[in-house]
């Protein structure tokens, strides 16, 4: 088994308060997870979206600043008539604002989509500074704990699948990638979760662009 261990000082931070997200700013932390539970209204809305049986994709770049809350006009427009839509938009706007404030970001890339099947089924690391992921319904992304595997050996290694961790629906994860200064070689190793036939996910991702 060709495994190469990462430095032992790489760790992940998990907690039930949104303040846990600030842990991602610390050296040696490549994942911070806010273990939140979604309100029932948001859960119900997300399920309804996945049952609409039509393509759902909203991708945009947003100019932001930490002093003004973002306004996401027309977000996921196809679902605007569903009960709970306003609460859903408010939740996404809050996450964008928190992401912006945490980083002092000026531009954020937003992707919101309904997925059927694994988008990125192989374990990999992201070549971005920082990414936020949250799944509103369906299985969450999977990741490997620190010290499990070197990303450079991913194609050839025997993956330690018994050490795979999975995010729960509603949890908010901040993942450091290879382009975070000082995190080279320690980007979080993760993948899209395996899914059953017909199983759908509503996934939000935010990327720090500037």
N, C-alpha and C positions, 0 to 999 in steps of 0.2 A: 504494500500500500504506500503510494508515493505522496505523503503529506508533509507539508512544510509549515511549521507553526509560526504564527504572528508573535510580535513582542507581547510579553505577559502583561504589560501595563495598559493594553487596550481593553476597554470595558464598555458595557452598555448600562444605561440608567433608565429605570422604569418606576413610575409612581402614579398615584391617583389624582394628583393636583396638576393643573396646567403649568404651574411653576417649574415642573420637572423638565419642560422643554428647554429651559435656559442652560441645563447641564450640557447640551450639545456644544456650547461655546468653549468648554474646558478641553485642554489638551488631553489626549488619551481616551476621550469618549467619542465613539463613532456611531452611536445610536441613542436617541432619547425617545421614550414612549410615554405618552399621556394615556393612561389606562381608563379612558372615560366610557361611560355608558350613554348611548344616544337616547334622547327623549322618544317616547313611543310615536309621537307625531312624525318625527324624522325617519324612524324605522319604517313606518307605514308608507310614507311618501316614497322612500327608496324602493320598496318592494313594488309599488304601483308603477314606478318608472321602468323597472326591469320587465314588467309584464306588458308593456305597450307594443312589443314586437315590431319595433322600427329602429333604424340606426339612431343612436344618441351619441353625439360628440360635440363638445365645446372646447375649442383650443384658441387661446389668445395670449398676447403679451400685454401686461398692465404697467403703466407708469404709476409709481406709488411714492408716498412719503409717509414717515412715521407720525405726522401731525394730523393727517386727514384720513378718515375711514374710507376705504375704497367703495365705489358704487359699481356693481356688476350688472349693468343694464342688459336685459335680454338673456341672462344666463340660462342655459338649457331651455331655450324658448319653447321647444316642443312639449314640455311638461308643465307649462305655465297655468294650465287649467286644473291641475290636480290639487286636491286638498293637501295642504302643508307646504305648498310651493314657496310662499313668502318666508316661512320659517327656515326652509332649506337654504334659500338665497342668503338670508341673514347669517346662517351658520357658516357658509362658505366665505362671506365677507369678513366675518370675525376671524376666521383662520388666516385669511390673506393679511388682515391687519396685524395679527399676532406675529406672523412670519416676518412681515415688514419691520415691525418694531424691534423684534429680536435681533435682526441683522442690520438695521439701518439701510434697508434695501431701497433702490431707486426703480428697479424694474424686475417684475416677477413673471415667469411663464406659468400659465394655468392650463391644465388639461383635465377635462371632466368627461368620462365616457362610460357607457355600458359595455361590458366585456363578457363574451361567452367563450370559454376556453382560456388557456394560459397565454398571456401576451408575451412574457419572457420566461419560458419554462426552464431554462438552464440557470444555474447559479452564476452570478456575475457581480461585478462592482460597477457603480455609475461613474462616468467621467464628467462629473459636475461637482461644484463645491458642496452644495447642500440641497437635499430634496425632502419635501414633506409628502407623506402618503397617508391616506385614510380611505377605508372601504366602508361605504354607508350600508351596504347589504352584500351578503355573500362572504366567502372565505377571504381572510386577509393575506397579505404577502408573507412569505416565509424567509427566515434568515438563519445564519449560522452564528453560534456564540463565538466570542473572541478566542483566538488561539486554535481554532479548528482547522483552518486551511489557508494556504497562501493563494491569493487570486491568480498568480502567475501559473499555478499548476492545475487550474480548474478543469481544463480539457482532458487531462490525463489521470487525475487523481481518483481514487476510490472515495466517494463522498461519504462522510459520517452521518448518514441520514437519521440515525437514532438521536442525533443532537440538533435536529432541526427545530426551530421555534416558529410559531405562527402568530401573527397579529390577529386579534379579535375584531369583529365588525364594530366600527365606531371608534376604535383606538386611533390615536394620532401619532405617527412616527416621524421623526426627523433623522435622516440618514446622511452621514458624511460620505462624500465621494472622494475620488482620487485627486480632484482639483482643489480641495480645501488645503490651504497652505499649512504644511506640517503634518498632513495626514497621508502623504504619499506611501503607498504600499499597505495602508490600513483601512481602505474603504470598506464599508459594510458589505459582506457577501450575502446576497439575497436573490429571490426569484419570485415569479408569480406562482400562486398555489395551484397544485393539480386540482382539476374540477371534474365533476360528474357531467355526463351528457345533458345538455339543456340548462345547466346551472349558470346563473348570471351574477355579475358583480357590478356595483356602481362605485367607480374608483375616482378619487380626486388626487391629483398630484400638483405640487407647486415647486418650481425651480428658481433658485436665486440666480438671476441673470446679470445684475449689476447693482 
